[in-house]
Amino acid sequence: MKTKTTIILGITLLWTYSIIYAQSTEHHKSFNLAVKDIGFSFGNSDRFTGVRFNFSDYNIKRIDGLNITLGTPGYNAEGKIRGISLGLIRPEANDIRGVTLGGLAIFGGSQLSGINISGLATVCSGDMRWINYGTLILGAGDNLNGINISGLVTMSLGTIHGFSVGGLALVAQKEINGFNLAGIAIGTGGNIGGFTICGLAMHARNIHGVSYSALLTADEAVHGIALSLLRLNASQTFGICGATFLSIDQSNGVCFGGFNKFREAQNGVSIGIVNSAAALHGLQIGVINYAANNPKWAKILPFVNFHY
């Protein structure tokens, strides 16, 4: 009987130890209620699945499940977090996927994907995907894809694709595509495509789709419908363009505005108070219409001018 009791007690103690144990290395100290690192963890466990509470993550490897932190994280260049991550100050790891909420900020390394919401700034050195929000700043070192919203600046050193809003500015180094909205400025060194609205200034190499800004500039061409309250400046236009002042090298389609200047050629229809074309191939309707390639008597005409 005593032998049986001793065996049962030993098994119980071993089982209990396998569930309740402490992890203690130089950087990883934790108290765990778990079986094979699955369960509950309190402290800086480097690998864990389940519910984990920690003050500050440092040099983690992989955490799956619910991860809750209170303090500022340390070095986590190789860390991976999967699931729900809640940080009073900021969750941070190299690769974060799932639902991530940061009281002040969220910092991702190579990837940040899922639902990412922070009180001030949501930033990733690599790609950011799905639903991304930063009350002040939203920024990606590579690409920003999905629903991207910030109160001040939404920016990417790569591309921005999807539904993107910047309270003040929307900026990308390579290109911006989708539904794009900013209070003051939208700019990229590449192309803008989709439905784009900006309060003050828009600038890109090429602009495609439907676009509006008080000041609109394309280094090369505008394709589609482009409207500007003040000035539209482009090398070429294809489609419908309208502004108080149009300054275009070569237009192809329909243009309307107050003062329309075509530095090289106007191909199509121009409607405005003043229309001026170095070479007219189409129709001008306005108070004053100038076509440099017309005969002397027809270079400047009121109301209508044309050349075919």
C-alpha positions as a Markdown table, in Angstrom:
| # | Residue | x | y | z |
|---|---|---|---|---|
| 1 | Met | 0.0 | 0.0 | 0.0 |
| 2 | Lys | 2.8 | 2.4 | 0.9 |
| 3 | Thr | 4.6 | 1.5 | -2.3 |
| 4 | Lys | 1.5 | 2.3 | -4.4 |
| 5 | Thr | 1.0 | 5.6 | -2.5 |
| 6 | Thr | 4.7 | 6.5 | -3.1 |
| 7 | Ile | 4.4 | 5.8 | -6.9 |
| 8 | Ile | 1.2 | 7.8 | -7.2 |
| 9 | Leu | 2.8 | 10.7 | -5.2 |
| 10 | Gly | 5.9 | 10.6 | -7.5 |
| 11 | Ile | 3.9 | 10.6 | -10.6 |
| 12 | Thr | 1.8 | 13.5 | -9.3 |
| 13 | Leu | 4.9 | 15.5 | -8.4 |
| 14 | Leu | 6.5 | 14.9 | -11.9 |
| 15 | Trp | 3.2 | 15.9 | -13.6 |
| 16 | Thr | 2.9 | 19.0 | -11.5 |
| 17 | Tyr | 6.5 | 19.9 | -12.2 |
| 18 | Ser | 5.9 | 19.5 | -15.9 |
| 19 | Ile | 3.0 | 22.0 | -15.6 |
| 20 | Ile | 4.5 | 24.5 | -13.2 |
| 21 | Tyr | 8.0 | 25.4 | -13.9 |
| 22 | Ala | 10.3 | 28.4 | -14.1 |
| 23 | Gln | 12.4 | 29.4 | -17.1 |
| 24 | Ser | 15.6 | 31.2 | -16.0 |
| 25 | Thr | 18.4 | 32.2 | -18.4 |
| 26 | Glu | 20.3 | 35.4 | -18.7 |
| 27 | His | 17.6 | 37.2 | -20.6 |
| 28 | His | 14.6 | 34.9 | -20.3 |
| 29 | Lys | 13.0 | 34.6 | -16.8 |
| 30 | Ser | 9.4 | 33.4 | -16.5 |
| 31 | Phe | 7.0 | 31.4 | -14.4 |
| 32 | Asn | 4.9 | 29.1 | -16.5 |
| 33 | Leu | 1.7 | 27.0 | -16.0 |
| 34 | Ala | 2.1 | 24.9 | -19.1 |
| 35 | Val | 2.8 | 21.6 | -20.8 |
| 36 | Lys | 5.4 | 21.7 | -23.5 |
| 37 | Asp | 5.3 | 25.5 | -23.5 |
| 38 | Ile | 1.6 | 25.6 | -24.0 |
| 39 | Gly | -0.6 | 27.3 | -21.4 |
| 40 | Phe | 0.1 | 30.4 | -19.2 |
| 41 | Ser | 3.3 | 32.3 | -19.0 |
| 42 | Phe | 4.3 | 35.2 | -16.7 |
| 43 | Gly | 7.6 | 36.8 | -17.7 |
| 44 | Asn | 10.0 | 36.9 | -20.6 |
| 45 | Ser | 9.6 | 33.4 | -22.0 |
| 46 | Asp | 11.3 | 33.3 | -25.4 |
| 47 | Arg | 9.0 | 30.6 | -27.0 |
| 48 | Phe | 5.4 | 30.1 | -25.9 |
| 49 | Thr | 1.9 | 29.3 | -27.0 |
| 50 | Gly | -1.1 | 30.4 | -25.1 |
| 51 | Val | -1.6 | 33.3 | -22.8 |
| 52 | Arg | 1.5 | 35.3 | -22.0 |
| 53 | Phe | 2.0 | 38.3 | -19.7 |
| 54 | Asn | 5.3 | 40.2 | -19.7 |
| 55 | Phe | 6.5 | 43.6 | -18.7 |
| 56 | Ser | 9.1 | 44.0 | -21.5 |
| 57 | Asp | 9.8 | 41.6 | -24.4 |
| 58 | Tyr | 13.5 | 41.0 | -25.0 |
| 59 | Asn | 15.1 | 38.7 | -27.5 |
| 60 | Ile | 12.0 | 36.6 | -28.0 |
| 61 | Lys | 11.9 | 33.9 | -30.6 |
| 62 | Arg | 8.2 | 33.0 | -31.2 |
| 63 | Ile | 5.0 | 33.8 | -29.3 |
| 64 | Asp | 1.7 | 32.3 | -30.4 |
| 65 | Gly | -1.7 | 33.3 | -28.8 |
| 66 | Leu | -2.4 | 36.2 | -26.6 |
| 67 | Asn | 0.6 | 38.3 | -25.7 |
| 68 | Ile | 0.3 | 41.2 | -23.2 |
| 69 | Thr | 3.1 | 43.6 | -22.4 |
| 70 | Leu | 3.3 | 46.7 | -20.2 |
| 71 | Gly | 6.7 | 48.3 | -20.7 |
| 72 | Thr | 9.0 | 49.3 | -23.5 |
| 73 | Pro | 10.4 | 46.3 | -25.4 |
| 74 | Gly | 14.1 | 45.6 | -25.9 |
| 75 | Tyr | 16.0 | 43.9 | -28.8 |
| 76 | Asn | 13.7 | 41.6 | -30.8 |
| 77 | Ala | 15.3 | 41.4 | -34.2 |
| 78 | Glu | 14.4 | 37.8 | -34.7 |
| 79 | Gly | 11.1 | 37.7 | -32.8 |
| 80 | Lys | 7.9 | 36.4 | -34.2 |
| 81 | Ile | 4.4 | 37.1 | -32.7 |
| 82 | Arg | 1.3 | 35.3 | -34.0 |
| 83 | Gly | -2.2 | 36.0 | -32.7 |
| 84 | Ile | -3.3 | 38.9 | -30.5 |
| 85 | Ser | -0.7 | 41.2 | -29.2 |
| 86 | Leu | -1.5 | 44.0 | -26.7 |
| 87 | Gly | 1.1 | 46.5 | -25.6 |
| 88 | Leu | 0.5 | 49.3 | -23.1 |
| 89 | Ile | 3.4 | 51.2 | -24.7 |
| 90 | Arg | 4.3 | 49.4 | -27.9 |
| 91 | Pro | 4.4 | 45.8 | -29.2 |
| 92 | Glu | 7.6 | 45.1 | -31.2 |
| 93 | Ala | 9.0 | 42.2 | -33.1 |
| 94 | Asn | 10.6 | 41.3 | -36.4 |
| 95 | Asp | 7.5 | 39.6 | -37.7 |
| 96 | Ile | 4.0 | 40.3 | -36.3 |
| 97 | Arg | 0.8 | 38.8 | -37.6 |
| 98 | Gly | -2.7 | 38.9 | -36.3 |
| 99 | Val | -4.4 | 41.6 | -34.2 |
| 100 | Thr | -1.9 | 44.1 | -32.7 |
| 101 | Leu | -2.9 | 47.0 | -30.5 |
| 102 | Gly | -0.3 | 49.5 | -29.1 |
| 103 | Gly | -1.1 | 52.2 | -26.6 |
| 104 | Leu | 1.5 | 54.5 | -28.1 |
| 105 | Ala | 3.0 | 52.7 | -31.0 |
| 106 | Ile | 3.6 | 49.4 | -32.9 |
| 107 | Phe | 7.0 | 48.6 | -34.4 |
| 108 | Gly | 7.5 | 45.7 | -36.9 |
| 109 | Gly | 10.6 | 44.5 | -38.5 |
| 110 | Ser | 10.3 | 42.6 | -41.8 |
| 111 | Gln | 6.5 | 42.3 | -41.7 |
| 112 | Leu | 3.4 | 43.6 | -39.9 |
| 113 | Ser | 0.2 | 42.0 | -41.1 |
| 114 | Gly | -3.4 | 41.8 | -39.8 |
| 115 | Ile | -5.2 | 44.4 | -37.9 |
| 116 | Asn | -2.7 | 46.9 | -36.5 |
| 117 | Ile | -3.9 | 49.9 | -34.5 |
| 118 | Ser | -1.8 | 52.3 | -32.3 |
| 119 | Gly | -2.4 | 55.4 | -30.3 |
| 120 | Leu | 0.3 | 57.4 | -32.1 |
| 121 | Ala | 2.5 | 55.6 | -34.7 |
| 122 | Thr | 2.3 | 52.3 | -36.5 |
| 123 | Val | 5.7 | 51.6 | -38.2 |
| 124 | Cys | 7.3 | 48.7 | -40.0 |
| 125 | Ser | 10.7 | 48.4 | -41.6 |
| 126 | Gly | 9.4 | 45.9 | -44.2 |
| 127 | Asp | 5.9 | 45.3 | -45.5 |
| 128 | Met | 2.6 | 46.3 | -43.8 |
| 129 | Arg | -0.6 | 44.5 | -44.8 |
| 130 | Trp | -4.4 | 44.3 | -44.2 |
| 131 | Ile | -5.8 | 47.0 | -41.8 |
| 132 | Asn | -3.3 | 49.5 | -40.6 |
| 133 | Tyr | -3.9 | 52.6 | -38.4 |
| 134 | Gly | -1.8 | 55.2 | -36.6 |
| 135 | Thr | -3.4 | 58.2 | -35.0 |
| 136 | Leu | -0.5 | 60.3 | -36.1 |
| 137 | Ile | 1.9 | 58.4 | -38.3 |
| 138 | Leu | 1.6 | 55.2 | -40.4 |
| 139 | Gly | 4.8 | 54.2 | -42.2 |
| 140 | Ala | 6.4 | 51.3 | -44.0 |
| 141 | Gly | 10.0 | 50.8 | -45.1 |
| 142 | Asp | 8.8 | 48.6 | -48.1 |
| 143 | Asn | 5.2 | 48.3 | -49.1 |
| 144 | Leu | 1.9 | 49.4 | -47.5 |
| 145 | Asn | -1.1 | 47.3 | -48.6 |
| 146 | Gly | -4.7 | 47.2 | -47.6 |
| 147 | Ile | -6.6 | 49.7 | -45.6 |
| 148 | Asn | -4.1 | 52.3 | -44.5 |
| 149 | Ile | -5.2 | 55.3 | -42.3 |
| 150 | Ser | -3.4 | 57.9 | -40.3 |
| 151 | Gly | -4.3 | 61.2 | -38.7 |
| 152 | Leu | -1.3 | 63.0 | -40.1 |
| 153 | Val | 1.0 | 61.2 | -42.5 |
| 154 | Thr | 0.7 | 57.9 | -44.3 |
| 155 | Met | 4.0 | 57.0 | -46.0 |
| 156 | Ser | 6.0 | 54.2 | -47.6 |
| 157 | Leu | 9.5 | 53.9 | -49.1 |
| 158 | Gly | 8.0 | 51.4 | -51.5 |
| 159 | Thr | 4.4 | 51.3 | -52.8 |
| 160 | Ile | 1.0 | 52.1 | -51.3 |
| 161 | His | -1.9 | 50.0 | -52.5 |
| 162 | Gly | -5.5 | 49.8 | -51.3 |
| 163 | Phe | -7.7 | 52.3 | -49.4 |
| 164 | Ser | -5.3 | 54.9 | -48.1 |
| 165 | Val | -5.9 | 58.0 | -46.1 |
| 166 | Gly | -3.5 | 60.6 | -44.7 |
| 167 | Gly | -5.0 | 63.4 | -42.6 |
| 168 | Leu | -2.3 | 65.7 | -43.9 |
| 169 | Ala | -0.2 | 63.8 | -46.4 |
| 170 | Leu | 0.0 | 60.5 | -48.3 |
| 171 | Val | 3.5 | 59.8 | -49.6 |
| 172 | Ala | 5.3 | 56.9 | -51.4 |
| 173 | Gln | 8.6 | 56.6 | -53.0 |
| 174 | Lys | 7.6 | 54.2 | -55.8 |
| 175 | Glu | 3.8 | 54.4 | -56.5 |
| 176 | Ile | 0.3 | 54.9 | -55.0 |
| 177 | Asn | -2.7 | 52.9 | -56.3 |
| 178 | Gly | -6.3 | 52.5 | -55.2 |
| 179 | Phe | -8.5 | 54.9 | -53.3 |
| 180 | Asn | -6.2 | 57.7 | -52.1 |
| 181 | Leu | -7.2 | 60.6 | -49.9 |
| 182 | Ala | -5.2 | 63.3 | -48.1 |
| 183 | Gly | -6.0 | 66.7 | -46.6 |
| 184 | Ile | -3.0 | 68.6 | -48.0 |
| 185 | Ala | -0.5 | 66.6 | -50.1 |
| 186 | Ile | -0.2 | 63.4 | -52.1 |
| 187 | Gly | 3.1 | 62.6 | -53.7 |
| 188 | Thr | 5.2 | 59.9 | -55.2 |
| 189 | Gly | 8.3 | 59.5 | -57.4 |
| 190 | Gly | 6.4 | 57.0 | -59.5 |
| 191 | Asn | 2.8 | 56.8 | -60.6 |
| 192 | Ile | -0.6 | 57.5 | -59.0 |
| 193 | Gly | -3.5 | 55.4 | -60.0 |
| 194 | Gly | -7.1 | 54.9 | -59.1 |
| 195 | Phe | -9.4 | 57.4 | -57.4 |
| 196 | Thr | -7.3 | 60.1 | -55.8 |
| 197 | Ile | -8.4 | 63.3 | -53.9 |
| 198 | Cys | -6.1 | 65.8 | -52.3 |
| 199 | Gly | -6.9 | 69.2 | -50.7 |
| 200 | Leu | -3.9 | 71.2 | -51.9 |
| 201 | Ala | -1.1 | 69.6 | -53.9 |
| 202 | Met | -0.6 | 66.3 | -55.9 |
| 203 | His | 2.6 | 65.3 | -57.7 |
| 204 | Ala | 3.6 | 62.2 | -59.6 |
| 205 | Arg | 5.5 | 61.0 | -62.7 |
| 206 | Asn | 2.2 | 59.8 | -64.2 |
| 207 | Ile | -1.4 | 60.1 | -62.9 |
| 208 | His | -4.0 | 57.6 | -63.9 |
| 209 | Gly | -7.7 | 57.3 | -63.2 |
| 210 | Val | -9.8 | 60.0 | -61.5 |
| 211 | Ser | -7.9 | 62.7 | -59.7 |
| 212 | Tyr | -8.5 | 66.0 | -58.0 |
| 213 | Ser | -6.3 | 68.6 | -56.3 |
| 214 | Ala | -6.0 | 72.3 | -56.0 |
| 215 | Leu | -2.6 | 72.0 | -57.6 |
| 216 | Leu | -1.9 | 69.0 | -59.8 |
| 217 | Thr | 1.4 | 68.2 | -61.4 |
| 218 | Ala | 2.5 | 65.2 | -63.6 |
| 219 | Asp | 6.1 | 65.1 | -64.8 |
| 220 | Glu | 5.1 | 63.0 | -67.7 |
| 221 | Ala | 1.4 | 62.3 | -68.4 |
| 222 | Val | -2.2 | 62.4 | -67.0 |
| 223 | His | -4.5 | 59.6 | -68.1 |
| 224 | Gly | -8.2 | 59.7 | -67.4 |
| 225 | Ile | -10.2 | 62.5 | -65.6 |
| 226 | Ala | -8.1 | 65.1 | -63.8 |
| 227 | Leu | -9.5 | 68.2 | -62.2 |
| 228 | Ser | -7.7 | 71.0 | -60.4 |
| 229 | Leu | -9.1 | 74.1 | -58.7 |
| 230 | Leu | -6.1 | 76.3 | -59.5 |
| 231 | Arg | -3.4 | 74.8 | -61.8 |
| 232 | Leu | -2.8 | 71.6 | -63.7 |
| 233 | Asn | 0.6 | 71.1 | -65.1 |
| 234 | Ala | 1.6 | 68.1 | -67.2 |
| 235 | Ser | 3.8 | 67.1 | -70.1 |
| 236 | Gln | 0.9 | 65.2 | -71.7 |
| 237 | Thr | -2.8 | 64.6 | -71.0 |
| 238 | Phe | -5.1 | 61.8 | -72.3 |
| 239 | Gly | -8.8 | 62.2 | -71.5 |
| 240 | Ile | -10.6 | 65.0 | -69.7 |
| 241 | Cys | -8.7 | 67.8 | -67.8 |
| 242 | Gly | -10.0 | 70.9 | -66.1 |
| 243 | Ala | -8.5 | 73.7 | -64.1 |
| 244 | Thr | -8.5 | 77.4 | -63.7 |
| 245 | Phe | -5.1 | 77.5 | -65.4 |
| 246 | Leu | -4.0 | 74.6 | -67.6 |
| 247 | Ser | -0.3 | 74.4 | -68.6 |
| 248 | Ile | 0.3 | 71.3 | -70.8 |
| 249 | Asp | 2.9 | 70.4 | -73.4 |
| 250 | Gln | 0.5 | 68.2 | -75.5 |
| 251 | Ser | -3.1 | 67.5 | -74.8 |
| 252 | Asn | -5.2 | 64.6 | -76.2 |
| 253 | Gly | -8.9 | 64.8 | -75.5 |
| 254 | Val | -11.0 | 67.5 | -73.9 |
| 255 | Cys | -9.7 | 70.3 | -71.8 |
| 256 | Phe | -11.6 | 73.1 | -70.1 |
| 257 | Gly | -10.6 | 75.9 | -67.8 |
| 258 | Gly | -10.0 | 79.6 | -67.5 |
| 259 | Phe | -6.7 | 80.0 | -69.2 |
| 260 | Asn | -5.5 | 77.0 | -71.3 |
| 261 | Lys | -2.0 | 77.0 | -72.6 |
| 262 | Phe | -0.6 | 74.1 | -74.8 |
| 263 | Arg | 3.1 | 74.6 | -75.2 |
| 264 | Glu | 3.5 | 72.1 | -78.1 |
| 265 | Ala | 0.2 | 70.8 | -79.4 |
| 266 | Gln | -3.5 | 70.7 | -78.7 |
| 267 | Asn | -5.2 | 67.6 | -80.1 |
| 268 | Gly | -8.9 | 67.6 | -79.4 |
| 269 | Val | -11.2 | 70.2 | -77.8 |
| 270 | Ser | -10.3 | 73.1 | -75.5 |
| 271 | Ile | -12.9 | 75.3 | -73.8 |
| 272 | Gly | -11.9 | 78.3 | -71.8 |
| 273 | Ile | -11.7 | 82.1 | -71.5 |
| 274 | Val | -8.3 | 82.1 | -73.3 |
| 275 | Asn | -7.0 | 79.1 | -75.3 |
| 276 | Ser | -3.5 | 79.2 | -76.7 |
| 277 | Ala | -1.8 | 76.4 | -78.7 |
| 278 | Ala | 1.6 | 76.2 | -80.4 |
| 279 | Ala | 0.0 | 73.7 | -82.8 |
| 280 | Leu | -3.8 | 73.3 | -82.9 |
| 281 | His | -5.3 | 70.0 | -84.2 |
| 282 | Gly | -8.9 | 70.3 | -83.2 |
| 283 | Leu | -11.3 | 73.0 | -81.8 |
| 284 | Gln | -11.0 | 75.9 | -79.5 |
| 285 | Ile | -14.0 | 77.6 | -77.9 |
| 286 | Gly | -13.5 | 80.7 | -75.8 |
| 287 | Val | -13.3 | 84.5 | -75.7 |
| 288 | Ile | -9.8 | 84.5 | -77.2 |
| 289 | Asn | -8.4 | 81.6 | -79.2 |
| 290 | Tyr | -4.8 | 81.5 | -80.5 |
| 291 | Ala | -3.4 | 78.9 | -82.8 |
| 292 | Ala | 0.2 | 79.5 | -83.9 |
| 293 | Asn | 0.0 | 77.1 | -86.8 |
| 294 | Asn | -3.0 | 78.8 | -88.4 |
| 295 | Pro | -2.8 | 81.4 | -91.2 |
| 296 | Lys | -2.1 | 85.0 | -90.1 |
| 297 | Trp | -5.8 | 86.0 | -90.3 |
| 298 | Ala | -6.9 | 83.0 | -88.2 |
| 299 | Lys | -4.1 | 82.9 | -85.6 |
| 300 | Ile | -6.2 | 84.8 | -83.1 |
| 301 | Leu | -10.0 | 84.6 | -83.3 |
| 302 | Pro | -12.8 | 85.3 | -80.9 |
| 303 | Phe | -15.3 | 82.6 | -79.8 |
| 304 | Val | -14.1 | 79.8 | -82.0 |
| 305 | Asn | -10.9 | 78.7 | -83.7 |
| 306 | Phe | -10.0 | 75.4 | -85.4 |
| 307 | His | -7.4 | 73.6 | -87.4 |
| 308 | Tyr | -7.5 | 70.2 | -89.0 |
